[in-house]
């Protein structure tokens, strides 16, 4: 298999490192160039696969949504627990000011 390491140049790697705010020494640059080349080689290999008869997946599982549908409810617990709150005004809980 032909290596795609030349697909990303040192100049492009330096640009990407600058965008990511990474400082790389020359050893790290060489290692990254090789690693990126191997990753791109793998993608090239994957592109050669025939996936015409493969059903698309939406995830990695057959699990479905287990939540109930939202429905309007008449009896809610609005106001529950407010009796223990020290101060209330017009149906709202009164708290001390955060900013003065």
QUIFEN-V548005 format. One record per backbone hydrogen bond with DSSP energy under -1.0 kcal/mol. CO is the residue of the C=O (numbers start at 1). NH is the residue of the N-H. If there is no record, write none. Layout:
co: <CO/CO>
nh: <NH/NH>
//
This chain:
co: <4/5/9/10/11/12/13/14/15/16/17/18/25/26/27/28/29/30/31/32/33/34/35/36/37/38/39/40/41/42/43/46/51/74/77/79/81/82/87/89/92>
nh: <7/8/13/14/15/16/17/18/19/20/22/21/29/30/31/32/33/34/35/36/37/38/39/40/41/42/43/44/45/46/47/49/54/76/80/82/84/85/94/92/89>
//
